[in-house]
Amino acid sequence: RGVQPSITNFYRSS
Amino acid sequence: MLELRLVQGSLLKKVLESIKDLVNDANFDCSATGFSLQAMDSSHVALVALLLRSEGFEHYRCDRNISMGMNLGNMAKMLKCAGNDDIITLKADDGSDTVTFMFESPTQDKIADFEMRLMDIDSEHLGIPEAEYHAILIMPSAEFARICKDLSSIGDTVVISVTKEGVKFSTRGDIGTANVVCRQNTTVDKPEEATVIEMPEPVSLTFALRYLNSFTKATPLSNTVTISLSSEIPVVVEYKIAEMGYIRFYLAPKIEE
């Protein structure tokens, strides 16, 4: 149920 | 030259057992601050961040910042060969493509060394900004593991809802539904048995149980777990590693279709 977003949608490469 | 001597070698064994199924390959970064790792699972859904501060090692020599790519499954195999009471020392020479794990028994009557080949790993390092969390839940780690395990036999996802009454974990599946409510409880004999809810704002979020269950493999590292929740940003599931640092897992909430 529902869509699982990637963690990279929240944190950017540093 | 790198030489890190960890008297409580079992900590490193537990760290590897907690992440080896989530992450295949990762770079361990060594600097004056400590021994750290940041890695995503292969599907880039979850993130793990580990820090073992240099002060927590009996001897910590790291002449220059170094990043060592390791296959965590292979590293776990080697660390399994260390006894629970063994002292573990990690050694690497400058420019070497291997790392050596040395295991010493507490009485010094047995010394073993295992050499592992390092790998070139092209990994992204993500910046994790400081966040204000709506609700911070501190509870016994074994209790959280039990709830995740129990609910995953009913459903695939869990709704974690925090209100002033407590925290509710809910799931539903083909066979039925399940709800577990934990109330704030600070009147316990031992502080590690308390459930504490720091809740500026109520919050309700849905997470994949498969990942939460994987995070609970870190349970042997700490008696308590800290779960930080805020709407629309990843949950942080943190296990503090006594005197040394932490292991933190990050997972984004699921979005309604």
Interface residues (C-beta under 8 A of the other chain):
Chain A: R1 G2 V3 Q4 P5 S6 I7 T8 N9 F10 Y11 R12 S13 S14
Chain B: M40 S43 H44 V45 A46 L47 E124 H125 L126 G127 I128 P129 D156 T157 T206 A208 I233 P234 Y250 L251 A252 P253 K254 I255 E256 E257
